[in-house]
């Protein structure tokens, strides 16, 4: 008998998942609960186990393709009368298997049928039909699709500004008005290849990063504000704390997270999201701090939940835990979703200045740059101090420049007088 396994609902609001890596081949023997495939959604990467024992029939989607929820993902040949007939409902993804950044061997070309490969010699833009095959299913409601048909708009050529890249009615109307070209995706053009060039599939984490960054730049009205912070007292306090520590040393990041969490409580407009569909600014009740982290497999944003309610030491412990489960590919979905504000830092590689892209749908992101000894004027004299720059990118649709400056000033105040951040006696 042939059992058709359909992609289950693996998260609230998830309508499709990308096949990142197949763990079984057609014709393979399959054990019950054997990992079959890694699926990436906009929430996390999920390893889906086999709901039945048998033999792998047909893999319906290639690596890199998008499979809508409810569509047949794989068929399994099972013995007649085996537990769970072919008409049984598909199993849910095993709980606790959501994880970040599952390493996958990347082939040098897209598999046959992936729909994303391009011929080397092609130089003309893709047609709408070819573009649709390359990008996969278009997310849009029936009403939006009807509006596009009525207005003569090729919905496949638009860049969606709605949730998860969904095409909205406003996207369609902007296309007909000849404005809002940022909402319209550029034609796909093949890139000429030369001898020795290496083609790496554009999928998985890297494609999700591209989608999120593009959505943010095309929707939010970014502006940048920069401030210098004197971290001399912070450096001294951290050295004193670590001198007494018996375990792992504390970095500067937990102090920065705590100072930012305090500031967000004073300025809730920065701890918010813009709900364009409802015409409302949603100020978040909780402060869930996302920490943009660069890894070998791409950028992820683990989340310190309720950061404003934690001490610096507790924040440090949670950051260490998130780093550990992420490296081990054991991060739960809650560890990687739900941030209300994001901090991006490269530590000693933090450079002098950057204009980070806002983590959609948040309204601001804080860039933390390296602390270094630089000359400063104090009481009319030039002295050496430990200085650091903070840069913040803000959505001007929601936050005014004056409020952003006051917010950063509050962070600066906390870091320059850091004993108030450290609740334990030192």
ZIKA-V996605 format. One record per residue. OMEGA is omega in whole degrees, 0 to 359 (* if undefined). Layout:
BEGIN
omega
OMEGA
OMEGA
END
This chain:
BEGIN
omega
180
176
179
179
180
180
183
174
187
177
180
178
181
182
180
177
178
175
181
183
172
180
178
178
177
182
179
169
187
176
175
179
175
178
183
191
173
182
177
172
177
178
183
173
185
174
185
180
180
179
182
170
180
179
181
176
183
172
190
181
179
175
182
179
179
178
177
175
179
178
180
181
183
173
182
176
181
179
178
180
178
182
180
180
182
181
181
179
180
181
173
174
183
180
177
182
177
180
181
164
175
180
179
177
184
176
183
175
180
180
178
179
182
177
183
179
179
179
186
188
184
179
181
176
178
175
178
180
179
178
180
179
181
185
180
186
177
178
179
178
177
180
178
178
179
179
179
179
182
183
178
181
175
186
181
182
183
174
183
177
178
180
180
178
182
175
179
177
178
177
180
182
178
180
180
181
180
178
178
182
178
180
182
180
179
177
178
182
178
180
179
181
176
179
178
177
179
179
178
181
181
184
178
184
183
180
178
177
181
181
182
180
179
180
181
181
182
184
183
176
186
162
187
175
185
178
176
182
176
185
184
180
178
178
180
180
180
178
180
178
183
178
180
184
176
180
182
180
180
177
178
187
179
176
181
177
181
179
180
179
175
182
180
177
178
184
184
179
177
179
192
174
180
176
184
182
181
184
184
170
183
177
186
178
183
175
178
190
174
180
181
188
177
178
179
183
179
184
174
181
172
191
171
186
180
183
181
181
182
173
178
180
179
177
179
179
181
176
178
179
180
179
182
183
178
179
181
182
181
180
176
180
180
179
189
183
172
179
177
178
185
172
176
183
176
177
181
175
188
177
184
186
174
177
184
178
183
178
182
6
179
184
179
175
184
175
181
183
191
173
180
179
182
178
178
179
178
180
176
181
176
182
177
180
174
186
179
174
170
175
180
172
188
175
185
176
187
187
176
181
181
179
177
179
178
178
179
178
178
176
179
180
180
182
181
173
195
182
177
178
186
188
180
177
179
*
END
